Amino acid sequence: MKTKGIIVFVFFVIFCQCFLIAQADTLDYSGYKEYKSLEKALEEPEKVHVLRLKRKRYKKFPPQVFEFPNLRVLDLRRNKIEIVPDEIRRLEKLEVLNMSGNKIYSVSKEIGSLTQLVIKKL
């Protein structure tokens, strides 16, 4: 009986992952300018919807990210970040968070308050 429950759970997790991937394919950010530096993004914070900061050697979650009220995509892949802070809740419009390739050992429970978040890769 215990094995059956585990199998059902595994299928449920796989289904959820497939659903999220399918949903991600419908997200279209082509109409937004893609920023690849914090300096440029900070020049016009209201216009920042897509921010890609991969391989920037960040050791901490860059606090400047919280200056962008319309941020929908945050790509922090391949840095050295260890903690996702409580302030993550300030990114209310965030739909995609990619932090793969970091050294994450702690994720704030506040990430659960991001109701628009569809994809998160930690």
MMTF fields as JSON, N, C-alpha, C and O atoms, coordinates in Angstrom:
{
  "mmtfVersion": "1.0.0",
  "mmtfProducer": "UNKNOWN",
  "numBonds": 487,
  "numAtoms": 488,
  "numGroups": 122,
  "numChains": 1,
  "numModels": 1,
  "chainsPerModel": [1],
  "groupsPerChain": [122],
  "chainIdList": ["A"],
  "bondAtomList": [4, 2, 8, 6, 12, 10, 16, 14, 20, 18, 24, 22, 28, 26, 32, 30, 36, 34, 40, 38, 44, 42, 48, 46, 52, 50, 56, 54, 60, 58, 64, 62, 68, 66, 72, 70, 76, 74, 80, 78, 84, 82, 88, 86, 92, 90, 96, 94, 100, 98, 104, 102, 108, 106, 112, 110, 116, 114, 120, 118, 124, 122, 128, 126, 132, 130, 136, 134, 140, 138, 144, 142, 148, 146, 152, 150, 156, 154, 160, 158, 164, 162, 168, 166, 172, 170, 176, 174, 180, 178, 184, 182, 188, 186, 192, 190, 196, 194, 200, 198, 204, 202, 208, 206, 212, 210, 216, 214, 220, 218, 224, 222, 228, 226, 232, 230, 236, 234, 240, 238, 244, 242, 248, 246, 252, 250, 256, 254, 260, 258, 264, 262, 268, 266, 272, 270, 276, 274, 280, 278, 284, 282, 288, 286, 292, 290, 296, 294, 300, 298, 304, 302, 308, 306, 312, 310, 316, 314, 320, 318, 324, 322, 328, 326, 332, 330, 336, 334, 340, 338, 344, 342, 348, 346, 352, 350, 356, 354, 360, 358, 364, 362, 368, 366, 372, 370, 376, 374, 380, 378, 384, 382, 388, 386, 392, 390, 396, 394, 400, 398, 404, 402, 408, 406, 412, 410, 416, 414, 420, 418, 424, 422, 428, 426, 432, 430, 436, 434, 440, 438, 444, 442, 448, 446, 452, 450, 456, 454, 460, 458, 464, 462, 468, 466, 472, 470, 476, 474, 480, 478, 484, 482],
  "bondOrderList": [1, 1, 1, 1, 1, 1, 1, 1, 1, 1, 1, 1, 1, 1, 1, 1, 1, 1, 1, 1, 1, 1, 1, 1, 1, 1, 1, 1, 1, 1, 1, 1, 1, 1, 1, 1, 1, 1, 1, 1, 1, 1, 1, 1, 1, 1, 1, 1, 1, 1, 1, 1, 1, 1, 1, 1, 1, 1, 1, 1, 1, 1, 1, 1, 1, 1, 1, 1, 1, 1, 1, 1, 1, 1, 1, 1, 1, 1, 1, 1, 1, 1, 1, 1, 1, 1, 1, 1, 1, 1, 1, 1, 1, 1, 1, 1, 1, 1, 1, 1, 1, 1, 1, 1, 1, 1, 1, 1, 1, 1, 1, 1, 1, 1, 1, 1, 1, 1, 1, 1, 1],
  "groupList": [{"groupName": "MET", "atomNameList": ["N", "CA", "C", "O"], "elementList": ["N", "C", "C", "O"], "formalChargeList": [0, 0, 0, 0], "bondAtomList": [1, 0, 2, 1, 3, 2], "bondOrderList": [1, 1, 2], "singleLetterCode": "M", "chemCompType": "L-PEPTIDE LINKING"}, {"groupName": "LYS", "atomNameList": ["N", "CA", "C", "O"], "elementList": ["N", "C", "C", "O"], "formalChargeList": [0, 0, 0, 0], "bondAtomList": [1, 0, 2, 1, 3, 2], "bondOrderList": [1, 1, 2], "singleLetterCode": "K", "chemCompType": "L-PEPTIDE LINKING"}, {"groupName": "THR", "atomNameList": ["N", "CA", "C", "O"], "elementList": ["N", "C", "C", "O"], "formalChargeList": [0, 0, 0, 0], "bondAtomList": [1, 0, 2, 1, 3, 2], "bondOrderList": [1, 1, 2], "singleLetterCode": "T", "chemCompType": "L-PEPTIDE LINKING"}, {"groupName": "GLY", "atomNameList": ["N", "CA", "C", "O"], "elementList": ["N", "C", "C", "O"], "formalChargeList": [0, 0, 0, 0], "bondAtomList": [1, 0, 2, 1, 3, 2], "bondOrderList": [1, 1, 2], "singleLetterCode": "G", "chemCompType": "PEPTIDE LINKING"}, {"groupName": "ILE", "atomNameList": ["N", "CA", "C", "O"], "elementList": ["N", "C", "C", "O"], "formalChargeList": [0, 0, 0, 0], "bondAtomList": [1, 0, 2, 1, 3, 2], "bondOrderList": [1, 1, 2], "singleLetterCode": "I", "chemCompType": "L-PEPTIDE LINKING"}, {"groupName": "VAL", "atomNameList": ["N", "CA", "C", "O"], "elementList": ["N", "C", "C", "O"], "formalChargeList": [0, 0, 0, 0], "bondAtomList": [1, 0, 2, 1, 3, 2], "bondOrderList": [1, 1, 2], "singleLetterCode": "V", "chemCompType": "L-PEPTIDE LINKING"}, {"groupName": "PHE", "atomNameList": ["N", "CA", "C", "O"], "elementList": ["N", "C", "C", "O"], "formalChargeList": [0, 0, 0, 0], "bondAtomList": [1, 0, 2, 1, 3, 2], "bondOrderList": [1, 1, 2], "singleLetterCode": "F", "chemCompType": "L-PEPTIDE LINKING"}, {"groupName": "CYS", "atomNameList": ["N", "CA", "C", "O"], "elementList": ["N", "C", "C", "O"], "formalChargeList": [0, 0, 0, 0], "bondAtomList": [1, 0, 2, 1, 3, 2], "bondOrderList": [1, 1, 2], "singleLetterCode": "C", "chemCompType": "L-PEPTIDE LINKING"}, {"groupName": "GLN", "atomNameList": ["N", "CA", "C", "O"], "elementList": ["N", "C", "C", "O"], "formalChargeList": [0, 0, 0, 0], "bondAtomList": [1, 0, 2, 1, 3, 2], "bondOrderList": [1, 1, 2], "singleLetterCode": "Q", "chemCompType": "L-PEPTIDE LINKING"}, {"groupName": "LEU", "atomNameList": ["N", "CA", "C", "O"], "elementList": ["N", "C", "C", "O"], "formalChargeList": [0, 0, 0, 0], "bondAtomList": [1, 0, 2, 1, 3, 2], "bondOrderList": [1, 1, 2], "singleLetterCode": "L", "chemCompType": "L-PEPTIDE LINKING"}, {"groupName": "ALA", "atomNameList": ["N", "CA", "C", "O"], "elementList": ["N", "C", "C", "O"], "formalChargeList": [0, 0, 0, 0], "bondAtomList": [1, 0, 2, 1, 3, 2], "bondOrderList": [1, 1, 2], "singleLetterCode": "A", "chemCompType": "L-PEPTIDE LINKING"}, {"groupName": "ASP", "atomNameList": ["N", "CA", "C", "O"], "elementList": ["N", "C", "C", "O"], "formalChargeList": [0, 0, 0, 0], "bondAtomList": [1, 0, 2, 1, 3, 2], "bondOrderList": [1, 1, 2], "singleLetterCode": "D", "chemCompType": "L-PEPTIDE LINKING"}, {"groupName": "TYR", "atomNameList": ["N", "CA", "C", "O"], "elementList": ["N", "C", "C", "O"], "formalChargeList": [0, 0, 0, 0], "bondAtomList": [1, 0, 2, 1, 3, 2], "bondOrderList": [1, 1, 2], "singleLetterCode": "Y", "chemCompType": "L-PEPTIDE LINKING"}, {"groupName": "SER", "atomNameList": ["N", "CA", "C", "O"], "elementList": ["N", "C", "C", "O"], "formalChargeList": [0, 0, 0, 0], "bondAtomList": [1, 0, 2, 1, 3, 2], "bondOrderList": [1, 1, 2], "singleLetterCode": "S", "chemCompType": "L-PEPTIDE LINKING"}, {"groupName": "GLU", "atomNameList": ["N", "CA", "C", "O"], "elementList": ["N", "C", "C", "O"], "formalChargeList": [0, 0, 0, 0], "bondAtomList": [1, 0, 2, 1, 3, 2], "bondOrderList": [1, 1, 2], "singleLetterCode": "E", "chemCompType": "L-PEPTIDE LINKING"}, {"groupName": "PRO", "atomNameList": ["N", "CA", "C", "O"], "elementList": ["N", "C", "C", "O"], "formalChargeList": [0, 0, 0, 0], "bondAtomList": [1, 0, 2, 1, 3, 2], "bondOrderList": [1, 1, 2], "singleLetterCode": "P", "chemCompType": "L-PEPTIDE LINKING"}, {"groupName": "HIS", "atomNameList": ["N", "CA", "C", "O"], "elementList": ["N", "C", "C", "O"], "formalChargeList": [0, 0, 0, 0], "bondAtomList": [1, 0, 2, 1, 3, 2], "bondOrderList": [1, 1, 2], "singleLetterCode": "H", "chemCompType": "L-PEPTIDE LINKING"}, {"groupName": "ARG", "atomNameList": ["N", "CA", "C", "O"], "elementList": ["N", "C", "C", "O"], "formalChargeList": [0, 0, 0, 0], "bondAtomList": [1, 0, 2, 1, 3, 2], "bondOrderList": [1, 1, 2], "singleLetterCode": "R", "chemCompType": "L-PEPTIDE LINKING"}, {"groupName": "ASN", "atomNameList": ["N", "CA", "C", "O"], "elementList": ["N", "C", "C", "O"], "formalChargeList": [0, 0, 0, 0], "bondAtomList": [1, 0, 2, 1, 3, 2], "bondOrderList": [1, 1, 2], "singleLetterCode": "N", "chemCompType": "L-PEPTIDE LINKING"}],
  "groupTypeList": [0, 1, 2, 1, 3, 4, 4, 5, 6, 5, 6, 6, 5, 4, 6, 7, 8, 7, 6, 9, 4, 10, 8, 10, 11, 2, 9, 11, 12, 13, 3, 12, 1, 14, 12, 1, 13, 9, 14, 1, 10, 9, 14, 14, 15, 14, 1, 5, 16, 5, 9, 17, 9, 1, 17, 1, 17, 12, 1, 1, 6, 15, 15, 8, 5, 6, 14, 6, 15, 18, 9, 17, 5, 9, 11, 9, 17, 17, 18, 1, 4, 14, 4, 5, 15, 11, 14, 4, 17, 17, 9, 14, 1, 9, 14, 5, 9, 18, 0, 13, 3, 18, 1, 4, 12, 13, 5, 13, 1, 14, 4, 3, 13, 9, 2, 8, 9, 5, 4, 1, 1, 9],
  "groupIdList": [1, 2, 3, 4, 5, 6, 7, 8, 9, 10, 11, 12, 13, 14, 15, 16, 17, 18, 19, 20, 21, 22, 23, 24, 25, 26, 27, 28, 29, 30, 31, 32, 33, 34, 35, 36, 37, 38, 39, 40, 41, 42, 43, 44, 45, 46, 47, 48, 49, 50, 51, 52, 53, 54, 55, 56, 57, 58, 59, 60, 61, 62, 63, 64, 65, 66, 67, 68, 69, 70, 71, 72, 73, 74, 75, 76, 77, 78, 79, 80, 81, 82, 83, 84, 85, 86, 87, 88, 89, 90, 91, 92, 93, 94, 95, 96, 97, 98, 99, 100, 101, 102, 103, 104, 105, 106, 107, 108, 109, 110, 111, 112, 113, 114, 115, 116, 117, 118, 119, 120, 121, 122],
  "secStructList": [7, 2, 2, 2, 2, 2, 2, 2, 2, 2, 2, 2, 2, 2, 2, 2, 2, 2, 2, 2, 2, 2, 2, 2, 2, 6, 7, 7, 7, 6, 6, 1, 7, 3, 3, 7, 7, 2, 2, 2, 2, 2, 2, 1, 4, 4, 4, 7, 7, 3, 3, 3, 7, 6, 6, 1, 7, 7, 1, 1, 7, 7, 4, 4, 4, 4, 4, 7, 6, 6, 7, 7, 3, 3, 3, 7, 6, 6, 1, 7, 7, 7, 3, 3, 7, 4, 4, 4, 4, 4, 7, 6, 6, 7, 7, 3, 3, 3, 7, 6, 6, 1, 7, 7, 7, 3, 3, 7, 4, 4, 4, 4, 4, 7, 6, 6, 7, 7, 3, 3, 3, 7],
  "xCoordList": [0.827, 0.0, 0.872, 0.557, 1.964, 2.865, 3.515, 3.683, 3.873, 4.487, 3.525, 3.93, 2.261, 1.251, 1.138, 1.008, 1.185, 1.127, 2.324, 2.192, 3.489, 4.703, 4.61, 4.99, 4.113, 3.964, 2.988, 3.248, 1.873, 0.892, 1.522, 1.318, 2.279, 2.936, 3.926, 3.953, 4.725, 5.699, 4.978, 5.405, 3.906, 3.144, 2.542, 2.485, 2.1, 1.552, 2.629, 2.373, 3.817, 4.927, 5.286, 5.498, 5.355, 5.665, 4.588, 4.898, 3.329, 2.22, 2.348, 2.193, 2.63, 2.758, 3.895, 3.754, 5.02, 6.149, 5.785, 6.121, 5.103, 4.684, 3.71, 3.781, 2.811, 1.85, 2.566, 2.242, 3.535, 4.273, 5.086, 5.166, 5.681, 6.445, 5.52, 5.853, 4.363, 3.394, 2.916, 2.747, 2.699, 2.249, 3.352, 3.065, 4.595, 5.711, 5.808, 6.215, 5.439, 5.486, 4.515, 4.691, 3.492, 2.515, 2.937, 2.32, 3.976, 4.454, 5.288, 6.229, 4.953, 5.652, 6.172, 5.396, 7.478, 8.111, 8.822, 9.636, 8.529, 9.215, 8.931, 9.716, 7.841, 7.507, 8.242, 8.117, 9.006, 9.72, 11.211, 11.799, 11.803, 13.248, 13.898, 13.422, 14.972, 15.689, 16.926, 17.796, 16.989, 18.128, 19.129, 18.759, 20.426, 21.478, 22.483, 23.519, 22.166, 23.015, 22.135, 21.153, 22.509, 21.764, 21.877, 20.909, 23.033, 23.256, 22.278, 21.65, 22.143, 21.211, 19.77, 18.966, 19.451, 18.084, 17.696, 16.556, 18.632, 18.344, 18.099, 17.567, 18.476, 18.227, 16.741, 16.273, 16.0, 14.559, 13.837, 13.325, 13.793, 13.262, 11.821, 11.476, 10.987, 9.58, 9.436, 8.435, 10.415, 10.341, 10.962, 10.928, 11.522, 12.212, 11.208, 10.591, 11.059, 10.192, 11.011, 10.655, 12.105, 12.963, 14.388, 14.968, 14.945, 16.296, 17.106, 16.794, 18.149, 19.003, 20.398, 21.146, 20.721, 21.989, 22.779, 23.287, 22.877, 23.594, 25.1, 25.585, 25.815, 27.285, 27.878, 28.84, 27.303, 27.808, 28.649, 29.145, 28.802, 29.601, 29.011, 29.743, 27.701, 27.061, 27.164, 26.92, 27.525, 27.57, 26.317, 25.963, 25.643, 24.395, 23.347, 23.665, 22.11, 20.992, 21.115, 21.089, 21.246, 21.438, 20.208, 19.138, 20.342, 19.184, 18.574, 17.406, 19.343, 18.822, 17.668, 16.85, 17.593, 16.53, 15.151, 14.174, 15.084, 13.796, 13.316, 12.243, 14.104, 13.754, 12.852, 12.399, 12.594, 11.87, 10.454, 10.253, 9.473, 8.114, 7.391, 6.417, 7.846, 7.165, 7.937, 7.646, 8.912, 9.755, 8.943, 8.242, 9.045, 8.325, 9.27, 8.926, 10.458, 11.441, 12.743, 13.29, 13.236, 14.518, 15.394, 15.095, 16.483, 17.413, 18.73, 19.491, 18.983, 20.218, 21.035, 21.732, 20.943, 21.66, 23.168, 23.738, 23.783, 25.239, 25.954, 26.922, 25.463, 26.162, 26.6, 26.722, 26.834, 27.251, 26.344, 26.775, 25.094, 24.123, 23.73, 23.501, 23.656, 23.334, 21.948, 21.345, 21.442, 20.193, 19.229, 19.617, 17.972, 16.903, 16.244, 15.614, 16.383, 15.946, 14.441, 13.699, 14.014, 12.605, 12.069, 10.885, 12.93, 12.507, 11.972, 11.397, 12.145, 11.635, 10.142, 9.63, 9.451, 8.011, 7.676, 6.544, 8.651, 8.423, 8.269, 7.784, 8.672, 8.579, 7.226, 7.153, 6.174, 4.803, 4.395, 3.517, 5.004, 4.625, 5.521, 5.355, 6.466, 7.425, 6.722, 5.942, 7.006, 6.425, 7.463, 7.151, 8.707, 9.777, 10.991, 11.472, 11.478, 12.689, 13.617, 13.297, 14.764, 15.735, 17.017, 17.719, 17.304, 18.511, 19.326, 20.088, 19.164, 19.917, 21.408, 21.799, 22.215, 23.657, 24.214, 25.359, 23.418, 23.886, 24.165, 24.097, 24.47, 24.751, 23.68, 23.985, 22.432, 21.3, 21.204, 21.162, 21.171, 20.911, 19.746, 19.287, 19.264, 18.14, 17.242, 17.701, 15.944, 14.958, 13.9, 13.299, 13.683, 12.694, 11.308, 10.951, 10.542, 9.162, 8.323, 7.242, 8.817, 8.1, 7.945, 7.126, 8.702, 8.566, 7.154, 6.655, 6.537, 5.166, 4.133, 3.011, 4.492, 3.551, 3.531, 2.719, 4.41, 4.466, 3.432, 3.733, 2.23, 1.107, 1.201, 0.539, 2.004, 2.16, 3.273, 3.403, 4.075, 5.238, 4.809, 4.138, 5.216, 4.871, 6.046, 5.886, 7.222, 8.426, 9.465, 9.79, 9.984, 11.124, 12.113, 11.774, 13.325, 14.396, 15.454, 16.139, 15.572, 16.525, 17.657, 18.576],
  "yCoordList": [-1.193, 0.0, 1.258, 2.243, 1.212, 2.344, 2.61, 3.763, 1.555, 1.675, 2.314, 3.131, 1.949, 2.53, 4.034, 4.794, 4.462, 5.888, 6.645, 7.767, 6.023, 6.647, 6.773, 7.802, 5.751, 5.78, 6.874, 7.617, 6.977, 8.026, 9.4, 10.3, 9.558, 10.837, 11.184, 12.323, 10.229, 10.458, 10.87, 11.812, 10.192, 10.572, 11.971, 12.729, 12.305, 13.643, 14.715, 15.727, 14.489, 15.436, 15.579, 16.693, 14.474, 14.518, 15.282, 16.093, 15.038, 15.755, 17.253, 18.051, 17.634, 19.062, 19.702, 20.818, 19.005, 19.534, 19.714, 20.733, 18.732, 18.825, 19.98, 20.698, 20.156, 21.252, 22.6, 23.494, 22.746, 24.001, 24.272, 25.414, 23.244, 23.415, 23.835, 24.728, 23.198, 23.563, 24.992, 25.732, 25.379, 26.729, 27.738, 28.845, 27.357, 28.243, 28.541, 29.635, 27.585, 27.789, 28.864, 29.44, 29.144, 30.161, 31.554, 32.547, 31.637, 32.931, 33.568, 32.954, 34.785, 35.469, 36.803, 37.678, 36.947, 38.172, 38.899, 39.788, 38.536, 39.122, 40.615, 41.326, 41.095, 42.506, 43.383, 44.607, 42.768, 43.516, 43.577, 42.62, 44.706, 44.844, 43.945, 43.846, 43.302, 42.406, 43.137, 43.549, 43.287, 43.961, 42.918, 41.881, 43.219, 42.283, 42.908, 42.316, 44.104, 44.727, 45.524, 46.148, 45.488, 46.233, 47.735, 48.472, 48.178, 49.601, 50.152, 51.185, 49.48, 49.921, 49.832, 50.729, 48.761, 48.566, 49.652, 50.114, 50.051, 51.066, 52.448, 53.332, 52.639, 53.907, 54.109, 55.245, 53.011, 53.079, 51.923, 51.026, 51.94, 50.806, 50.416, 49.238, 51.356, 51.049, 50.217, 49.522, 50.281, 49.591, 48.193, 47.479, 47.806, 46.513, 45.392, 45.321, 44.526, 43.351, 42.059, 41.061, 42.095, 40.92, 41.32, 42.221, 40.641, 40.939, 39.649, 38.717, 39.618, 38.427, 38.779, 39.528, 38.227, 38.515, 37.231, 36.995, 36.417, 35.148, 35.371, 36.243, 34.543, 34.552, 35.909, 36.359, 36.553, 37.856, 37.724, 38.72, 36.516, 36.212, 36.791, 37.076, 36.962, 37.44, 36.371, 35.191, 36.793, 35.877, 36.02, 35.125, 37.181, 37.441, 37.872, 38.379, 37.667, 38.106, 39.624, 40.325, 40.151, 41.6, 42.394, 42.257, 43.219, 43.939, 44.935, 45.298, 45.383, 46.316, 45.722, 46.459, 44.415, 43.725, 44.129, 44.144, 44.448, 44.799, 46.202, 46.631, 46.907, 48.245, 48.209, 49.253, 47.014, 46.876, 46.345, 45.133, 47.246, 46.829, 46.008, 45.323, 46.063, 45.346, 44.115, 43.565, 43.689, 42.564, 41.278, 40.887, 40.633, 39.377, 38.192, 37.077, 38.425, 37.35, 37.767, 38.827, 36.933, 37.171, 35.941, 34.851, 36.149, 35.069, 35.352, 36.235, 34.599, 34.722, 33.431, 33.07, 32.754, 31.492, 31.662, 32.708, 30.594, 30.454, 31.599, 32.16, 31.931, 32.835, 32.002, 30.783, 32.616, 31.885, 32.223, 32.223, 32.506, 32.923, 31.723, 30.627, 31.944, 30.869, 31.009, 30.016, 32.246, 32.497, 33.31, 34.297, 32.88, 33.681, 34.393, 33.746, 35.734, 36.471, 36.698, 36.479, 37.142, 37.448, 38.525, 38.524, 39.432, 40.535, 40.05, 40.841, 38.8, 38.24, 38.529, 38.628, 38.663, 38.926, 40.251, 40.45, 41.158, 42.456, 42.352, 43.287, 41.24, 41.053, 40.43, 39.303, 41.172, 40.674, 40.206, 39.352, 40.738, 40.367, 39.289, 38.912, 38.795, 37.814, 36.53, 35.945, 36.106, 34.888, 33.792, 32.604, 34.204, 33.237, 33.613, 34.745, 32.662, 32.835, 31.667, 30.512, 31.981, 30.93, 31.216, 32.193, 30.333, 30.457, 29.167, 28.875, 28.412, 27.162, 27.475, 28.528, 26.565, 26.74, 27.634, 28.079, 27.903, 28.646, 27.654, 26.443, 28.151, 27.295, 27.497, 27.65, 27.493, 27.779, 26.725, 25.522, 27.212, 26.305, 26.795, 26.091, 28.021, 28.541, 29.387, 30.313, 29.046, 29.795, 30.3, 29.521, 31.605, 32.191, 31.627, 31.385, 31.423, 30.959, 32.009, 31.705, 33.248, 34.341, 34.099, 34.753, 33.187, 32.87, 32.341, 32.438, 31.792, 31.292, 32.39, 32.111, 33.631, 34.74, 35.265, 36.127, 34.755, 35.195, 34.425, 33.382, 34.943, 34.228, 34.146, 33.306, 34.993, 34.964, 34.022, 33.727, 33.551, 32.729, 31.385, 30.589, 31.156, 29.928, 28.98, 27.775, 29.52, 28.692, 29.169, 30.355, 28.242, 28.55, 27.403, 26.236, 27.765, 26.788, 27.208, 28.216, 26.408, 26.765, 25.814, 25.938],
  "zCoordList": [0.0, 0.0, 0.0, -0.668, 0.752, 0.831, -0.531, -0.926, -1.236, -2.557, -3.544, -4.371, -3.461, -4.356, -4.137, -5.096, -2.892, -2.567, -3.121, -3.61, -3.041, -3.577, -5.091, -5.651, -5.751, -7.211, -7.618, -8.565, -6.914, -7.215, -7.023, -7.836, -5.959, -5.696, -6.814, -7.279, -7.243, -8.316, -9.598, -10.266, -9.946, -11.144, -11.001, -11.97, -9.81, -9.56, -9.787, -10.438, -9.254, -9.418, -10.895, -11.374, -11.612, -13.049, -13.797, -14.669, -13.469, -14.102, -13.861, -14.786, -12.616, -12.29, -13.07, -13.571, -13.174, -13.932, -15.402, -16.006, -15.978, -17.379, -17.572, -18.569, -16.629, -16.707, -16.676, -17.457, -15.779, -15.688, -16.947, -17.4, -17.509, -18.743, -19.872, -20.651, -19.967, -21.004, -20.81, -21.779, -19.567, -19.274, -19.612, -20.068, -19.39, -19.684, -21.172, -21.561, -21.998, -23.439, -23.894, -24.968, -23.096, -23.475, -23.0, -23.385, -22.172, -21.708, -22.806, -23.309, -23.178, -24.259, -23.749, -23.366, -23.749, -23.286, -24.416, -24.165, -25.64, -26.789, -26.942, -27.569, -26.392, -26.502, -25.497, -25.534, -24.601, -23.571, -23.868, -24.372, -23.55, -23.659, -22.616, -21.485, -23.0, -22.098, -21.561, -22.328, -20.258, -19.628, -19.154, -18.603, -19.384, -18.991, -18.025, -17.721, -17.552, -16.532, -15.573, -15.974, -14.313, -13.297, -13.548, -13.36, -13.964, -14.19, -15.221, -14.986, -16.352, -17.405, -16.917, -17.171, -16.223, -15.73, -14.723, -14.716, -13.885, -12.862, -13.469, -12.796, -14.714, -15.395, -15.687, -15.767, -15.844, -16.115, -15.432, -16.102, -14.095, -13.323, -13.644, -13.552, -14.012, -14.318, -15.597, -15.77, -16.482, -17.772, -17.746, -18.748, -16.611, -16.525, -16.271, -15.208, -17.257, -17.16, -17.21, -16.584, -17.958, -18.131, -17.763, -18.37, -16.765, -16.291, -16.261, -15.52, -17.079, -17.17, -16.646, -17.274, -15.495, -14.831, -14.6, -13.504, -15.623, -15.463, -15.561, -16.282, -14.805, -14.788, -14.425, -15.047, -13.424, -12.97, -11.691, -11.164, -11.211, -10.015, -8.724, -7.777, -8.692, -7.464, -6.383, -6.636, -5.19, -4.052, -3.199, -2.431, -3.353, -2.646, -3.653, -4.728, -3.292, -4.117, -4.26, -3.249, -5.465, -5.614, -5.156, -5.75, -4.113, -3.575, -4.553, -4.412, -5.541, -6.542, -7.332, -7.882, -7.394, -8.122, -7.597, -8.345, -6.329, -5.717, -6.098, -5.674, -6.891, -7.365, -8.604, -9.072, -9.129, -10.391, -10.144, -10.072, -10.013, -9.644, -10.714, -10.402, -11.961, -13.043, -13.514, -14.575, -12.731, -13.12, -13.235, -12.301, -14.38, -14.641, -14.772, -14.38, -15.322, -15.522, -14.858, -15.16, -13.955, -13.306, -13.511, -13.024, -14.246, -14.561, -13.842, -14.239, -12.791, -12.02, -12.099, -11.151, -13.219, -13.391, -13.254, -13.566, -12.776, -12.735, -12.028, -12.543, -10.85, -9.952, -8.759, -8.876, -7.641, -6.443, -5.265, -4.112, -5.571, -4.564, -3.707, -4.22, -2.397, -1.463, -0.838, -0.432, -0.761, -0.036, -0.897, -1.521, -0.921, -1.52, -0.34, 0.497, -0.264, 0.932, 1.026, 0.069, 2.201, 2.447, 1.505, 1.166, 1.089, 0.213, -1.131, -1.879, -1.447, -2.711, -2.85, -3.965, -1.735, -1.763, -2.446, -2.888, -2.537, -3.169, -4.688, -5.325, -5.261, -6.716, -7.056, -7.546, -6.791, -6.882, -8.275, -8.396, -9.319, -10.69, -11.285, -12.445, -10.5, -11.001, -11.446, -10.695, -12.663, -13.237, -13.43, -13.343, -13.694, -13.948, -13.105, -13.163, -12.328, -11.531, -11.843, -11.563, -12.425, -12.741, -11.974, -12.237, -11.013, -10.217, -10.265, -9.344, -11.322, -11.445, -11.552, -12.056, -11.081, -11.136, -10.038, -10.125, -9.003, -7.835, -6.713, -6.922, -5.552, -4.401, -3.33, -2.147, -3.765, -2.882, -1.774, -2.035, -0.538, 0.578, 1.431, 2.331, 1.14, 1.907, 1.008, 0.339, 1.008, 0.238, 1.214, 1.953, 1.207, 2.105, 1.815, 0.662, 2.868, 2.691, 1.979, 1.476, 1.933, 1.269, -0.227, -0.874, -0.778, -2.2, -2.484, -3.605, -1.465, -1.584, -1.784, -2.206, -1.488, -1.66, -3.099, -3.434, -3.936, -5.33, -6.141, -6.722, -6.173, -6.79, -8.313, -8.922, -8.93, -10.384, -10.834, -12.022, -9.879, -10.206, -10.783, -10.126, -12.033, -12.741, -12.764, -12.57, -13.0, -13.124, -12.151, -12.099, -11.38, -10.54, -10.653, -10.458, -10.967, -11.056, -10.053, -10.225, -8.998, -7.95, -7.962, -7.153]
}
